[in-house]
Amino acid sequence: MRGIWCQADEDSRHQAFDKAMLQGEMTPASASCTVDHVTPNREKAAGLAVMATPAIYREDGVLYQASFESPEFLEFLGVE
């Protein structure tokens, strides 16, 4: 994951992530990379009181708590 997070920009991170997930090839992280995206995200998540995963929140902070197979799920996501 460090190799993904340490990419210079969002497009490079997406490409490194896709490469890892689709091809099983990892992008090595530079030894000088000290980026820490985990701690700030962990701190944000602590305030959400997530009790189980997957937990799905919209950008407005609303939590989805029903079955993912329900038609309500797509409505929650704004998908028609």
C-alpha positions in Angstrom: 0.0 0.0 0.0 2.9 2.4 0.7 3.9 2.0 -3.0 0.4 3.1 -4.0 0.0 6.0 -1.5 3.5 7.3 -2.3 2.7 8.0 -5.9 3.1 11.6 -7.0 -0.5 12.2 -8.0 -4.0 10.7 -8.0 -3.7 9.3 -11.5 -0.5 7.5 -10.6 -2.1 6.1 -7.4 -5.0 4.8 -9.4 -2.7 3.1 -11.9 -0.6 1.6 -9.2 -3.7 0.3 -7.4 -5.2 -1.1 -10.6 -1.8 -2.8 -11.4 -1.8 -4.4 -7.9 -5.4 -5.5 -8.0 -5.7 -6.7 -11.6 -2.2 -8.0 -12.3 -0.9 -8.7 -8.8 2.1 -6.5 -9.5 3.2 -4.2 -6.7 4.7 -0.8 -7.2 7.7 -0.3 -4.9 7.7 2.7 -2.6 10.6 5.1 -2.6 12.7 4.9 0.6 12.3 8.6 1.0 8.5 8.4 1.1 7.1 9.3 4.5 3.5 9.9 3.5 1.0 8.7 6.2 -2.5 8.6 4.9 -3.6 5.9 7.3 -3.5 7.8 10.6 -5.6 10.8 9.4 -8.1 8.5 7.9 -8.2 6.4 11.0 -8.9 9.5 13.0 -11.7 10.5 10.7 -13.2 7.0 10.9 -13.1 7.0 14.7 -15.7 9.8 14.8 -18.0 7.7 12.6 -18.4 4.9 15.1 -18.1 2.2 12.5 -19.1 -1.1 14.2 -18.8 -3.4 11.2 -17.5 -3.5 7.6 -18.3 -2.8 5.0 -19.7 0.5 6.2 -20.8 2.8 3.4 -21.1 6.6 3.9 -22.1 9.1 1.4 -20.1 12.4 1.0 -22.8 14.1 3.2 -22.0 11.7 6.1 -25.2 9.6 5.8 -24.6 5.9 6.7 -26.2 3.1 4.6 -27.4 0.3 6.9 -29.6 -2.0 4.8 -28.9 -5.0 2.6 -26.7 -4.3 -0.4 -29.0 -6.4 -2.5 -31.9 -4.1 -1.8 -33.0 -1.6 -4.5 -32.7 1.0 -1.8 -28.9 0.6 -2.0 -28.7 2.0 -5.5 -31.1 4.8 -4.6 -28.9 5.6 -1.6 -25.9 5.9 -4.0 -27.9 8.0 -6.5 -27.7 5.3 -9.2 -30.7 4.9 -11.5 
